[in-house]
Amino acid sequence: MSSGGPKGLAVVAIVSVALFAGTASAQAVAAATDNPAPFGSPIGNEHVWIHGLLDQFEGRFADSGDSSLRWDGEAWAGPDEWRLWLKSEGEVSHGRVSDGQTELYVSKPISTYFDVQAGARYDLDSLPGRGWAALGIEGLAPRFIKVSATAYAADRGRFATKLMASYDQLLTNRLILQPEAEVNLYSKDDPARLVGSGLSDLDAGLRLRYEIVRKFAPYIGFTYEQKFGRTADFARSARENASQVRFTAGVRTWF
């Protein structure tokens, strides 16, 4: 006993310390598992992001002399959980503004690639104005095709739908080919705005841009505009073309 006593006591002490340390570690792991925030309260993402894109700022030229200046841009601001959007598009020809639309939305992500947007649109150009409530969805479809679908409702039972799609095909790291198309549909005739019921119009384009820097890219291309049904009839009565192909040159920029 005298020779084995100290050694036995040392072994017992070591085993006791090991058991105590193991028990403490197990309790710490259990506590961390039970605690949803074991390392302190989560930090909210309160950073406000701002982004603006002038996707189209272009001249459209035709042999007939029916040339115009068109713009299409958007800007948004907000954190990741929601964003405030402002969108604007329109066309100036012979001193008159047509197809002028200004839209204001609040958006919220509903998946990794899509946002739902709710807000309002106002048709603001040289024709009588119209106000609409709006609800839509915007995002990236498979193969990174940008798509959006928006439904509008106004007084007197007026409804409308806008469908848009575009795609950036990288020919090189800076040379990009972009096909895009926009289609509009309306539930009722609106002669004051030269709009007919049903499928109203198509605006499509093919643009080739070169990014001198990432935020500035001049481009050239062609656009095709087609009005259908009653909208085409209204256009002819106003001495406007119901269908035309035009050469396009412009710049795209963002911040």
PyMOL commands that set and color helices and strands:
alter all, ss='L'
color gray80, all
select helices_A, chain A and resi 5-34+142-144+191-193+229-237
alter helices_A, ss='H'
color red, helices_A
select strands_A, chain A and resi 49-61+68-78+83-93+96-109+114-123+130-141+145-153+159-166+169-170+175-186+198-210+216-227+243-254
alter strands_A, ss='S'
color yellow, strands_A
deselect
rebuild
show_as cartoon
